[in-house]
Amino acid sequence: MAALKAQRPGKGKGDAMPRTSVSFPPEVYQVLGDLAAQKKVSIGWVVREAVEKYLGDQFPLFGTGLLKGRQ
């Protein structure tokens, strides 16, 4: 597993958050873009929301509270 590298402190609001890059097939990216536009949010927001729900399903004892304070 690759090491996580957080952004430098002082860049942006709140705590520094690790960043990653993800590639999607064009049709998946289009659906993500459509959903983001419909909800008036970024594609990043849609992906973070999906990951939080996925992790909640994988680790039910943690529920959806894994990312509390990060919204």
C-alpha distances in whole Angstrom, upper triangle without the diagonal:
4,7,9,12,15,19,21,24,27,26,26,27,26,23,20,18,14,15,13,15,15,18,20,23,26,28,25,25,29,29,26,29,32,30,29,33,35,33,33,30,27,25,22,24,24,20,20,22,21,18,19,22,19,17,21,22,19,19,23,24,22,24,24,24,20,21,24,25,23,25
4,6,9,13,16,18,21,24,23,24,25,24,21,18,16,12,12,11,12,14,17,20,23,26,28,25,24,28,28,26,28,31,30,28,32,34,32,32,29,26,23,21,23,23,20,19,22,21,18,20,23,20,19,22,23,21,21,25,26,24,25,25,24,21,21,24,25,22,24
4,6,10,13,15,18,21,20,22,23,22,18,15,13,10,11,11,14,16,19,22,25,28,30,27,26,30,30,27,29,32,31,29,32,34,33,32,29,26,24,21,23,24,21,19,23,22,19,20,23,22,19,23,24,22,22,26,26,23,25,24,24,20,20,23,23,20,23
4,6,10,12,15,18,17,18,19,18,15,12,10,6,8,9,12,15,18,21,25,27,29,26,24,28,28,25,26,30,28,26,30,32,30,29,25,23,21,18,20,21,18,16,20,20,17,18,21,20,18,21,23,21,21,24,24,21,23,22,21,17,17,20,19,17,20
4,7,9,12,15,14,15,17,16,13,10,9,6,7,9,12,16,19,22,26,28,30,27,25,29,29,26,27,30,29,27,30,32,30,29,25,22,21,18,20,22,19,18,21,22,19,20,23,23,21,24,26,24,24,27,27,24,26,24,23,19,18,21,20,17,20
4,6,8,11,10,12,13,12,9,6,6,4,7,10,13,17,20,23,27,28,30,27,25,28,29,25,26,29,28,25,28,30,28,27,23,21,20,17,18,21,19,16,20,21,18,19,23,22,21,23,26,25,24,27,27,23,25,23,21,18,16,18,17,14,17
4,6,9,7,9,11,11,9,5,6,6,8,11,14,17,21,24,27,28,30,28,25,28,29,25,25,29,28,25,27,30,27,26,22,20,20,16,18,21,19,17,21,22,20,21,24,24,23,25,28,27,27,29,29,26,27,24,23,20,18,19,17,15,17
4,6,6,9,11,11,10,7,9,10,11,15,17,21,24,27,31,32,34,31,29,32,32,29,29,32,31,28,30,32,30,28,25,22,23,20,21,24,23,21,24,26,24,24,28,28,26,28,31,30,30,32,32,28,29,27,25,23,20,21,19,17,19
4,6,8,9,9,7,6,10,11,13,17,20,23,27,29,33,34,36,33,31,33,34,30,30,33,32,28,30,33,30,28,25,23,24,21,21,25,24,21,24,26,24,24,28,28,27,28,32,31,30,32,31,28,29,26,24,22,19,20,17,16,18
4,6,8,8,9,8,11,14,15,19,22,25,28,31,34,35,36,34,31,33,34,30,30,33,31,28,30,32,29,27,24,22,24,21,21,25,24,22,25,27,26,25,29,30,29,30,33,33,32,34,33,30,30,28,26,24,21,21,18,16,18
4,7,9,9,7,10,12,13,16,18,22,25,27,31,31,33,30,28,30,30,27,26,29,28,25,26,29,27,24,21,19,21,18,19,22,22,20,23,25,24,24,27,28,27,29,32,32,31,33,33,29,30,27,25,23,20,21,18,15,17
4,7,8,8,10,12,13,16,18,21,24,26,30,30,31,29,26,28,28,25,24,27,25,22,24,26,23,21,18,17,18,16,16,20,20,18,20,23,22,22,25,27,26,27,30,30,30,31,31,28,28,25,23,21,18,18,15,13,14
4,7,8,10,13,14,18,20,23,26,28,31,31,32,30,27,29,29,25,25,27,25,22,24,25,23,20,18,17,19,16,16,19,20,17,19,22,21,20,24,26,25,26,29,29,29,30,29,26,26,23,21,20,16,16,12,11,11
4,7,9,13,15,18,21,23,27,28,32,33,34,31,28,30,30,26,26,29,27,23,25,27,24,22,19,19,20,17,16,20,20,17,19,22,21,19,23,24,23,24,27,27,26,27,27,23,23,20,18,17,14,13,10,9,10
4,6,10,13,16,19,22,25,27,31,32,33,30,28,30,30,26,27,29,27,24,27,28,25,24,21,19,21,17,17,20,19,16,18,21,19,18,22,23,21,22,26,25,24,26,25,21,22,20,17,15,12,13,10,8,11
4,7,9,13,16,19,23,25,29,30,31,28,26,29,29,25,25,28,27,24,26,28,25,24,20,19,19,16,16,19,18,15,18,21,18,18,22,23,21,23,26,25,24,26,26,22,23,21,19,16,14,15,12,10,13
4,6,10,13,16,19,22,25,27,28,25,23,26,25,22,23,25,24,21,24,26,23,22,18,16,17,13,13,16,15,12,15,17,15,15,18,19,17,19,23,22,21,24,24,20,21,18,17,14,11,13,12,9,11
4,7,11,13,17,20,23,25,27,23,22,25,25,21,22,26,24,22,25,27,24,24,20,17,17,13,14,17,14,12,16,17,14,15,19,18,17,20,22,21,21,24,24,20,21,19,18,15,13,16,15,12,14
4,7,10,14,16,20,21,23,20,18,22,22,19,19,23,22,19,22,25,23,22,18,15,14,11,13,15,13,11,15,16,14,15,19,18,18,20,23,22,22,25,26,22,23,20,20,17,15,18,17,14,15
4,7,10,13,17,19,21,18,16,20,20,17,18,22,21,19,22,24,23,22,19,15,14,11,13,15,12,11,15,15,13,15,18,17,17,20,22,21,22,25,26,23,23,21,21,18,16,20,20,16,17
4,7,10,14,15,18,15,13,17,18,15,16,20,20,18,21,23,22,22,18,15,13,10,14,15,12,12,16,16,14,17,19,18,19,22,23,22,24,27,28,25,25,23,24,21,19,23,23,19,20
4,7,10,12,14,12,11,14,15,13,14,18,17,16,19,22,21,21,18,15,11,10,13,13,10,12,15,14,12,16,18,16,17,20,21,20,23,25,27,25,24,22,24,21,20,23,24,20,20
4,7,9,12,10,9,12,14,12,14,17,17,17,19,22,22,22,19,16,12,12,16,15,12,14,17,15,15,18,20,18,20,23,23,22,25,27,30,28,27,25,27,24,23,26,27,23,23
4,6,8,6,6,9,10,10,11,14,15,15,17,19,20,20,18,15,12,12,15,13,11,14,16,14,14,18,19,17,19,22,22,22,25,27,30,28,27,24,27,24,23,27,28,24,24
4,6,5,6,9,10,11,12,14,16,16,18,20,21,22,20,18,14,16,18,16,14,18,19,17,17,21,21,19,22,25,24,24,27,29,32,30,29,27,30,28,27,30,31,28,27
4,6,5,6,9,10,10,12,14,15,16,18,20,20,19,17,13,16,18,16,15,19,20,18,19,23,23,22,24,27,26,27,30,32,35,33,31,29,31,29,28,31,32,29,27
4,5,5,6,9,10,11,12,14,15,17,19,20,19,17,14,16,18,15,15,19,19,17,19,22,22,21,24,26,25,26,29,30,34,32,30,28,30,29,28,31,32,29,27
4,5,5,6,9,10,11,12,14,15,17,18,17,15,11,13,15,12,11,15,16,13,15,18,18,17,20,22,21,22,25,27,30,28,26,24,27,25,24,27,29,25,24
4,5,5,6,9,10,10,12,14,15,16,14,12,9,11,13,11,10,14,15,14,15,19,19,18,21,23,23,24,27,28,31,29,27,24,27,25,24,26,27,24,22
4,5,5,6,9,10,11,12,14,15,14,13,10,13,15,12,13,17,17,16,18,21,21,20,23,25,25,26,29,30,33,31,29,26,29,28,26,29,29,26,24
4,5,5,6,8,10,10,12,14,13,12,10,13,14,11,11,15,15,13,16,19,18,18,21,23,22,24,27,27,30,28,26,24,26,26,24,27,28,25,23
4,5,5,6,9,10,11,12,10,9,6,9,10,7,8,12,12,11,13,16,16,16,19,20,20,22,24,25,28,26,24,21,23,22,21,23,24,21,19
4,5,5,6,9,10,10,9,8,6,10,11,9,10,14,14,14,16,18,19,19,22,24,24,26,28,29,31,29,27,24,26,25,23,25,25,22,20
4,5,5,6,9,10,10,10,9,13,13,10,13,16,15,15,18,20,19,20,23,24,25,27,29,29,32,30,27,24,27,26,24,26,27,24,21
4,5,5,6,8,9,9,8,11,10,8,10,13,12,12,15,17,16,17,20,21,21,24,26,26,29,26,24,21,23,23,21,23,24,21,19
4,5,5,6,5,5,5,9,8,6,9,12,11,12,15,16,16,18,20,21,22,24,26,26,29,26,24,20,22,22,20,21,22,19,16
4,5,5,6,8,8,12,11,10,13,15,15,16,19,20,20,22,24,25,26,28,30,30,32,30,27,24,26,26,23,24,24,22,19
4,6,8,10,11,14,12,11,14,16,15,16,19,20,19,21,24,24,25,27,29,29,31,29,26,23,25,26,23,24,25,22,19
4,6,9,10,12,10,9,13,14,12,14,17,17,17,19,22,22,23,25,27,26,29,26,23,20,22,22,20,21,21,19,16
4,7,10,12,10,10,14,15,14,16,19,19,19,22,24,24,25,28,29,29,31,28,26,22,23,24,21,21,21,19,16
4,7,8,6,7,11,11,11,13,16,16,17,19,21,21,23,25,26,27,28,25,23,20,21,21,18,19,18,16,13
4,5,5,7,9,10,11,13,14,16,17,19,20,21,23,25,26,27,29,26,24,20,21,20,18,19,19,15,13
4,5,5,6,9,10,11,12,14,15,16,18,20,21,23,24,25,28,25,23,20,21,20,18,20,20,16,15
4,5,5,6,9,10,10,12,14,15,16,18,20,21,22,24,25,22,21,18,19,17,15,17,17,13,12
4,5,5,6,9,10,11,12,14,15,16,18,20,21,22,24,20,19,15,16,15,13,14,15,11,9
4,6,5,6,9,10,11,12,14,15,17,18,20,21,23,20,18,15,17,16,14,16,17,14,12
4,5,5,6,9,10,10,12,14,15,16,18,19,22,19,17,15,16,15,13,16,17,14,13
4,5,5,6,9,10,11,12,14,15,16,17,19,16,15,12,13,12,9,12,13,10,10
4,5,5,6,9,10,11,13,14,15,16,18,15,13,10,12,11,10,12,14,11,10
4,5,5,6,9,10,11,12,14,15,18,15,13,11,14,13,12,15,17,14,13
4,5,5,6,8,10,10,12,14,16,13,12,10,12,10,10,13,16,13,13
4,5,5,6,9,10,10,11,13,10,9,6,9,7,7,10,13,11,11
4,5,5,6,9,10,10,13,11,8,6,10,9,10,13,16,14,14
4,5,5,6,9,10,13,11,10,9,12,11,12,15,18,16,16
4,5,5,6,8,10,8,8,8,10,8,10,13,16,15,16
4,6,5,5,8,6,5,5,8,7,10,12,16,15,16
4,6,6,9,9,7,8,12,11,14,16,19,19,19
4,6,9,9,9,11,13,11,14,17,20,19,20
4,6,6,7,9,11,9,13,15,19,18,20
4,5,5,8,10,10,14,15,19,19,20
4,5,9,9,10,14,14,18,19,20
4,6,6,6,10,11,14,15,17
4,5,7,10,11,14,15,16
4,6,7,8,12,12,12
4,5,5,9,10,11
4,6,9,9,11
4,6,5,7
4,5,7
4,6
4
